[in-house]
């Protein structure tokens, strides 16, 4: 959506791939706070995937909301 990630939290096993689907009307990103990934700007309907190869807690944001 345009104002949040849904779900806001999830648990995945090491080796799993998470795919974000951009369903909002405005451009958005998925960008890790520790620079592991950055999707770049995604338009509605575009996706971005990342495979988690190490255990841990990963925080991420949409860079568009920092402007």
ZADREN-444529 format. One record per atom (N, C-alpha, C, CB): residue in one letter; atom name; z, y, x; residue number from 0. Coordinates in pm, 1 decimal, always signed. Glycine has a CB too. Layout:
// residues N
{pt 'A' 'CA' {Z Y X} NUM}
...
This chain:
// residues 67
{pt 'X' 'N' {+0.0 -118.5 +83.5} 0}
{pt 'X' 'CA' {+0.0 +0.0 +0.0} 0}
{pt 'X' 'C' {+0.0 +124.0 +87.4} 0}
{pt 'X' 'CB' {+120.7 +0.3 -94.7} 0}
{pt 'X' 'N' {-0.6 +239.1 +27.9} 1}
{pt 'X' 'CA' {-6.4 +361.9 +108.0} 1}
{pt 'X' 'C' {+129.1 +406.5 +161.2} 1}
{pt 'X' 'CB' {-65.7 +472.7 +26.3} 1}
{pt 'X' 'N' {+238.6 +352.2 +113.9} 2}
{pt 'X' 'CA' {+369.1 +401.4 +156.3} 2}
{pt 'X' 'C' {+460.6 +296.8 +219.2} 2}
{pt 'X' 'CB' {+437.6 +460.7 +40.6} 2}
{pt 'X' 'N' {+417.4 +172.3 +232.0} 3}
{pt 'X' 'CA' {+505.9 +70.9 +289.6} 3}
{pt 'X' 'C' {+427.8 -54.0 +326.8} 3}
{pt 'X' 'CB' {+618.3 +35.4 +191.6} 3}
{pt 'X' 'N' {+489.0 -134.5 +414.6} 4}
{pt 'X' 'CA' {+438.6 -267.5 +444.6} 4}
{pt 'X' 'C' {+503.7 -363.5 +345.6} 4}
{pt 'X' 'CB' {+468.3 -308.7 +593.7} 4}
{pt 'X' 'N' {+426.8 -456.9 +290.3} 5}
{pt 'X' 'CA' {+481.8 -552.8 +196.0} 5}
{pt 'X' 'C' {+443.2 -692.5 +240.5} 5}
{pt 'X' 'CB' {+432.3 -524.9 +51.9} 5}
{pt 'X' 'N' {+538.8 -781.7 +270.6} 6}
{pt 'X' 'CA' {+682.0 -754.9 +268.2} 6}
{pt 'X' 'C' {+722.3 -670.8 +388.8} 6}
{pt 'X' 'CB' {+761.5 -886.3 +265.3} 6}
{pt 'X' 'N' {+836.9 -606.7 +379.5} 7}
{pt 'X' 'CA' {+882.2 -520.8 +488.9} 7}
{pt 'X' 'C' {+938.1 -601.6 +605.7} 7}
{pt 'X' 'CB' {+987.8 -423.5 +438.5} 7}
{pt 'X' 'N' {+980.1 -725.1 +577.8} 8}
{pt 'X' 'CA' {+1030.1 -815.0 +682.7} 8}
{pt 'X' 'C' {+972.9 -953.4 +658.1} 8}
{pt 'X' 'CB' {+1186.9 -819.1 +685.2} 8}
{pt 'X' 'N' {+949.4 -1023.8 +767.0} 9}
{pt 'X' 'CA' {+906.2 -1162.5 +755.4} 9}
{pt 'X' 'C' {+948.4 -1237.9 +879.7} 9}
{pt 'X' 'CB' {+753.3 -1171.9 +734.6} 9}
{pt 'X' 'N' {+960.4 -1366.6 +867.6} 10}
{pt 'X' 'CA' {+995.3 -1453.1 +979.9} 10}
{pt 'X' 'C' {+878.3 -1546.8 +1005.0} 10}
{pt 'X' 'CB' {+1127.0 -1533.2 +952.1} 10}
{pt 'X' 'N' {+834.8 -1553.6 +1130.0} 11}
{pt 'X' 'CA' {+724.0 -1641.6 +1166.1} 11}
{pt 'X' 'C' {+764.6 -1726.1 +1285.5} 11}
{pt 'X' 'CB' {+595.6 -1560.3 +1197.4} 11}
{pt 'X' 'N' {+704.3 -1841.9 +1298.2} 12}
{pt 'X' 'CA' {+728.7 -1929.6 +1412.7} 12}
{pt 'X' 'C' {+642.5 -1885.8 +1530.0} 12}
{pt 'X' 'CB' {+700.0 -2077.2 +1376.5} 12}
{pt 'X' 'N' {+688.9 -1913.3 +1651.2} 13}
{pt 'X' 'CA' {+611.8 -1884.7 +1771.5} 13}
{pt 'X' 'C' {+477.4 -1955.9 +1759.6} 13}
{pt 'X' 'CB' {+688.6 -1929.5 +1900.6} 13}
{pt 'X' 'N' {+372.6 -1886.6 +1793.5} 14}
{pt 'X' 'CA' {+238.3 -1940.5 +1783.5} 14}
{pt 'X' 'C' {+169.6 -1906.2 +1652.1} 14}
{pt 'X' 'CB' {+242.5 -2088.4 +1800.3} 14}
{pt 'X' 'N' {+244.7 -1848.0 +1558.5} 15}
{pt 'X' 'CA' {+186.7 -1810.4 +1428.9} 15}
{pt 'X' 'C' {+110.0 -1679.8 +1440.5} 15}
{pt 'X' 'CB' {+296.5 -1797.7 +1321.6} 15}
{pt 'X' 'N' {+7.5 -1668.4 +1358.6} 16}
{pt 'X' 'CA' {-71.6 -1547.0 +1350.8} 16}
{pt 'X' 'C' {-40.5 -1476.7 +1219.9} 16}
{pt 'X' 'CB' {-222.7 -1577.9 +1362.7} 16}
{pt 'X' 'N' {-10.2 -1348.2 +1229.4} 17}
{pt 'X' 'CA' {+13.6 -1265.4 +1111.2} 17}
{pt 'X' 'C' {-109.5 -1178.2 +1091.7} 17}
{pt 'X' 'CB' {+144.3 -1178.1 +1126.0} 17}
{pt 'X' 'N' {-156.8 -1170.5 +968.6} 18}
{pt 'X' 'CA' {-269.5 -1085.3 +935.2} 18}
{pt 'X' 'C' {-224.5 -978.2 +837.0} 18}
{pt 'X' 'CB' {-385.8 -1168.2 +876.5} 18}
{pt 'X' 'N' {-244.6 -853.0 +874.8} 19}
{pt 'X' 'CA' {-216.3 -740.2 +787.5} 19}
{pt 'X' 'C' {-344.8 -708.2 +711.6} 19}
{pt 'X' 'CB' {-164.4 -615.5 +868.6} 19}
{pt 'X' 'N' {-333.5 -682.9 +583.4} 20}
{pt 'X' 'CA' {-447.1 -644.6 +500.0} 20}
{pt 'X' 'C' {-422.7 -502.3 +451.6} 20}
{pt 'X' 'CB' {-466.4 -743.6 +379.2} 20}
{pt 'X' 'N' {-515.4 -414.1 +478.5} 21}
{pt 'X' 'CA' {-499.0 -274.0 +442.0} 21}
{pt 'X' 'C' {-544.5 -256.4 +296.6} 21}
{pt 'X' 'CB' {-580.2 -180.4 +538.6} 21}
{pt 'X' 'N' {-449.4 -239.1 +206.6} 22}
{pt 'X' 'CA' {-478.8 -223.6 +64.5} 22}
{pt 'X' 'C' {-461.7 -81.0 +13.7} 22}
{pt 'X' 'CB' {-391.3 -314.7 -14.8} 22}
{pt 'X' 'N' {-427.5 +10.6 +103.1} 23}
{pt 'X' 'CA' {-404.7 +148.3 +61.0} 23}
{pt 'X' 'C' {-534.5 +226.0 +45.9} 23}
{pt 'X' 'CB' {-314.6 +218.4 +159.6} 23}
{pt 'X' 'N' {-524.6 +342.0 -12.9} 24}
{pt 'X' 'CA' {-640.8 +429.2 -29.7} 24}
{pt 'X' 'C' {-667.8 +514.0 +93.3} 24}
{pt 'X' 'CB' {-621.3 +518.9 -149.5} 24}
{pt 'X' 'N' {-565.8 +535.3 +176.3} 25}
{pt 'X' 'CA' {-578.5 +615.1 +297.8} 25}
{pt 'X' 'C' {-585.8 +522.7 +418.4} 25}
{pt 'X' 'CB' {-460.1 +714.1 +311.9} 25}
{pt 'X' 'N' {-634.8 +573.1 +530.8} 26}
{pt 'X' 'CA' {-637.7 +494.3 +654.1} 26}
{pt 'X' 'C' {-495.7 +470.6 +703.3} 26}
{pt 'X' 'CB' {-721.9 +565.1 +763.2} 26}
{pt 'X' 'N' {-472.4 +351.9 +761.3} 27}
{pt 'X' 'CA' {-341.6 +315.9 +815.6} 27}
{pt 'X' 'C' {-360.3 +232.3 +941.2} 27}
{pt 'X' 'CB' {-257.1 +239.0 +711.0} 27}
{pt 'X' 'N' {-250.2 +213.3 +1014.7} 28}
{pt 'X' 'CA' {-248.9 +124.3 +1131.1} 28}
{pt 'X' 'C' {-131.3 +29.0 +1118.3} 28}
{pt 'X' 'CB' {-240.4 +205.1 +1264.4} 28}
{pt 'X' 'N' {-133.1 -76.0 +1199.4} 29}
{pt 'X' 'CA' {-13.1 -151.6 +1230.0} 29}
{pt 'X' 'C' {+0.5 -143.3 +1381.4} 29}
{pt 'X' 'CB' {-20.3 -302.4 +1177.2} 29}
{pt 'X' 'N' {+109.5 -84.4 +1426.5} 30}
{pt 'X' 'CA' {+128.0 -53.9 +1568.3} 30}
{pt 'X' 'C' {+269.6 -92.4 +1609.9} 30}
{pt 'X' 'CB' {+101.1 +96.7 +1596.9} 30}
{pt 'X' 'N' {+279.9 -182.9 +1708.2} 31}
{pt 'X' 'CA' {+413.7 -224.4 +1752.4} 31}
{pt 'X' 'C' {+478.8 -112.7 +1832.8} 31}
{pt 'X' 'CB' {+406.2 -354.2 +1836.9} 31}
{pt 'X' 'N' {+609.8 -102.1 +1820.5} 32}
{pt 'X' 'CA' {+682.5 +2.3 +1893.1} 32}
{pt 'X' 'C' {+687.2 -24.3 +2043.0} 32}
{pt 'X' 'CB' {+823.8 +14.3 +1839.1} 32}
{pt 'X' 'N' {+666.2 -150.2 +2083.8} 33}
{pt 'X' 'CA' {+670.6 -181.9 +2226.7} 33}
{pt 'X' 'C' {+530.1 -202.9 +2284.4} 33}
{pt 'X' 'CB' {+755.9 -307.1 +2250.2} 33}
{pt 'X' 'N' {+428.4 -150.0 +2217.1} 34}
{pt 'X' 'CA' {+289.0 -146.7 +2265.1} 34}
{pt 'X' 'C' {+225.1 -284.2 +2282.0} 34}
{pt 'X' 'CB' {+283.3 -74.8 +2396.2} 34}
{pt 'X' 'N' {+271.0 -384.3 +2208.5} 35}
{pt 'X' 'CA' {+207.1 -515.9 +2214.6} 35}
{pt 'X' 'C' {+75.5 -518.0 +2138.4} 35}
{pt 'X' 'CB' {+300.4 -622.6 +2159.1} 35}
{pt 'X' 'N' {+67.6 -445.9 +2028.8} 36}
{pt 'X' 'CA' {-55.9 -439.9 +1951.9} 36}
{pt 'X' 'C' {-71.2 -304.5 +1884.8} 36}
{pt 'X' 'CB' {-59.6 -551.1 +1847.5} 36}
{pt 'X' 'N' {-193.8 -272.0 +1858.1} 37}
{pt 'X' 'CA' {-226.8 -154.0 +1779.7} 37}
{pt 'X' 'C' {-360.3 -182.3 +1712.5} 37}
{pt 'X' 'CB' {-232.5 -23.5 +1868.8} 37}
{pt 'X' 'N' {-361.8 -178.0 +1582.5} 38}
{pt 'X' 'CA' {-482.4 -213.2 +1507.8} 38}
{pt 'X' 'C' {-590.2 -105.9 +1513.0} 38}
{pt 'X' 'CB' {-446.9 -240.6 +1364.9} 38}
{pt 'X' 'N' {-554.1 +15.5 +1551.8} 39}
{pt 'X' 'CA' {-645.4 +126.0 +1531.5} 39}
{pt 'X' 'C' {-649.9 +156.1 +1382.0} 39}
{pt 'X' 'CB' {-787.6 +93.4 +1587.7} 39}
{pt 'X' 'N' {-724.0 +257.2 +1344.3} 40}
{pt 'X' 'CA' {-729.3 +295.0 +1203.6} 40}
{pt 'X' 'C' {-800.0 +187.8 +1121.5} 40}
{pt 'X' 'CB' {-800.3 +429.9 +1186.9} 40}
{pt 'X' 'N' {-736.8 +149.3 +1011.5} 41}
{pt 'X' 'CA' {-794.0 +50.9 +920.0} 41}
{pt 'X' 'C' {-825.8 +118.0 +787.4} 41}
{pt 'X' 'CB' {-697.5 -68.6 +899.2} 41}
{pt 'X' 'N' {-945.7 +96.7 +739.6} 42}
{pt 'X' 'CA' {-984.7 +143.7 +606.9} 42}
{pt 'X' 'C' {-946.9 +37.3 +504.2} 42}
{pt 'X' 'CB' {-1137.8 +175.4 +600.8} 42}
{pt 'X' 'N' {-945.6 +75.5 +378.3} 43}
{pt 'X' 'CA' {-914.5 -16.6 +269.2} 43}
{pt 'X' 'C' {-1001.7 -142.0 +281.1} 43}
{pt 'X' 'CB' {-935.7 +52.3 +131.2} 43}
{pt 'X' 'N' {-937.0 -258.5 +272.5} 44}
{pt 'X' 'CA' {-1006.8 -385.7 +279.1} 44}
{pt 'X' 'C' {-1016.9 -445.3 +417.9} 44}
{pt 'X' 'CB' {-1141.7 -369.7 +224.5} 44}
{pt 'X' 'N' {-990.6 -367.0 +521.7} 45}
{pt 'X' 'CA' {-995.4 -420.0 +657.6} 45}
{pt 'X' 'C' {-866.7 -493.6 +690.3} 45}
{pt 'X' 'CB' {-1019.6 -307.5 +758.9} 45}
{pt 'X' 'N' {-875.5 -583.6 +789.4} 46}
{pt 'X' 'CA' {-759.5 -662.2 +831.2} 46}
{pt 'X' 'C' {-740.1 -651.0 +981.7} 46}
{pt 'X' 'CB' {-775.7 -809.9 +790.0} 46}
{pt 'X' 'N' {-619.4 -686.6 +1024.4} 47}
{pt 'X' 'CA' {-586.2 -694.6 +1166.5} 47}
{pt 'X' 'C' {-492.2 -812.6 +1184.0} 47}
{pt 'X' 'CB' {-521.2 -561.0 +1219.3} 47}
{pt 'X' 'N' {-514.5 -894.1 +1287.4} 48}
{pt 'X' 'CA' {-430.8 -1011.8 +1312.9} 48}
{pt 'X' 'C' {-370.4 -1006.3 +1451.5} 48}
{pt 'X' 'CB' {-511.7 -1140.2 +1296.6} 48}
{pt 'X' 'N' {-250.1 -1062.7 +1463.3} 49}
{pt 'X' 'CA' {-180.9 -1072.4 +1591.8} 49}
{pt 'X' 'C' {-108.1 -1205.3 +1596.3} 49}
{pt 'X' 'CB' {-81.8 -953.4 +1612.8} 49}
{pt 'X' 'N' {-117.5 -1274.9 +1708.7} 50}
{pt 'X' 'CA' {-49.1 -1402.8 +1727.5} 50}
{pt 'X' 'C' {+76.7 -1381.0 +1810.0} 50}
{pt 'X' 'CB' {-142.0 -1506.3 +1796.1} 50}
{pt 'X' 'N' {+188.8 -1424.4 +1756.5} 51}
{pt 'X' 'CA' {+318.9 -1408.1 +1821.4} 51}
{pt 'X' 'C' {+344.5 -1528.3 +1912.0} 51}
{pt 'X' 'CB' {+433.0 -1392.9 +1715.8} 51}
{pt 'X' 'N' {+341.4 -1504.7 +2043.7} 52}
{pt 'X' 'CA' {+356.6 -1614.7 +2138.8} 52}
{pt 'X' 'C' {+494.6 -1622.1 +2203.0} 52}
{pt 'X' 'CB' {+253.5 -1602.5 +2245.9} 52}
{pt 'X' 'N' {+583.6 -1532.4 +2166.1} 53}
{pt 'X' 'CA' {+720.1 -1533.1 +2218.6} 53}
{pt 'X' 'C' {+817.3 -1504.8 +2103.7} 53}
{pt 'X' 'CB' {+736.9 -1427.6 +2333.4} 53}
{pt 'X' 'N' {+936.3 -1567.3 +2106.2} 54}
{pt 'X' 'CA' {+1035.0 -1536.7 +2002.6} 54}
{pt 'X' 'C' {+1090.4 -1396.2 +2020.7} 54}
{pt 'X' 'CB' {+1149.3 -1639.1 +2004.8} 54}
{pt 'X' 'N' {+1137.2 -1337.7 +1913.6} 55}
{pt 'X' 'CA' {+1197.3 -1205.7 +1922.9} 55}
{pt 'X' 'C' {+1189.8 -1131.4 +1791.6} 55}
{pt 'X' 'CB' {+1130.5 -1125.4 +2031.0} 55}
{pt 'X' 'N' {+1237.7 -1009.2 +1795.2} 56}
{pt 'X' 'CA' {+1229.2 -918.3 +1681.7} 56}
{pt 'X' 'C' {+1127.6 -811.1 +1718.0} 56}
{pt 'X' 'CB' {+1369.3 -855.8 +1646.0} 56}
{pt 'X' 'N' {+1032.0 -789.9 +1631.6} 57}
{pt 'X' 'CA' {+923.6 -697.0 +1658.7} 57}
{pt 'X' 'C' {+923.0 -588.2 +1552.0} 57}
{pt 'X' 'CB' {+787.6 -770.5 +1663.3} 57}
{pt 'X' 'N' {+935.4 -465.4 +1595.4} 58}
{pt 'X' 'CA' {+929.9 -352.7 +1502.6} 58}
{pt 'X' 'C' {+791.3 -290.9 +1510.0} 58}
{pt 'X' 'CB' {+1040.0 -246.8 +1534.9} 58}
{pt 'X' 'N' {+742.2 -244.5 +1395.4} 59}
{pt 'X' 'CA' {+610.1 -183.5 +1393.0} 59}
{pt 'X' 'C' {+605.1 -71.9 +1290.3} 59}
{pt 'X' 'CB' {+502.8 -288.2 +1363.0} 59}
{pt 'X' 'N' {+506.2 +13.0 +1307.4} 60}
{pt 'X' 'CA' {+491.7 +132.4 +1223.8} 60}
{pt 'X' 'C' {+344.0 +152.5 +1189.9} 60}
{pt 'X' 'CB' {+549.5 +258.4 +1295.6} 60}
{pt 'X' 'N' {+319.1 +246.6 +1102.8} 61}
{pt 'X' 'CA' {+184.7 +301.3 +1082.4} 61}
{pt 'X' 'C' {+183.8 +435.3 +1154.2} 61}
{pt 'X' 'CB' {+147.6 +316.3 +927.2} 61}
{pt 'X' 'N' {+96.0 +448.9 +1253.9} 62}
{pt 'X' 'CA' {+88.7 +574.0 +1331.0} 62}
{pt 'X' 'C' {+52.4 +694.1 +1244.6} 62}
{pt 'X' 'CB' {-12.8 +560.2 +1442.9} 62}
{pt 'X' 'N' {-18.8 +671.8 +1134.8} 63}
{pt 'X' 'CA' {-59.1 +782.1 +1048.5} 63}
{pt 'X' 'C' {+60.5 +855.3 +988.0} 63}
{pt 'X' 'CB' {-148.8 +730.9 +938.3} 63}
{pt 'X' 'N' {+172.6 +787.3 +976.5} 64}
{pt 'X' 'CA' {+289.4 +848.3 +916.1} 64}
{pt 'X' 'C' {+375.3 +925.0 +1016.1} 64}
{pt 'X' 'CB' {+371.7 +743.3 +849.3} 64}
{pt 'X' 'N' {+331.8 +926.1 +1141.8} 65}
{pt 'X' 'CA' {+401.2 +1002.6 +1245.8} 65}
{pt 'X' 'C' {+340.3 +1139.7 +1264.9} 65}
{pt 'X' 'CB' {+398.9 +927.3 +1377.1} 65}
{pt 'X' 'N' {+226.1 +1162.6 +1205.1} 66}
{pt 'X' 'CA' {+155.4 +1290.1 +1224.9} 66}
{pt 'X' 'C' {+225.5 +1403.8 +1155.0} 66}
{pt 'X' 'CB' {+12.3 +1280.4 +1175.1} 66}
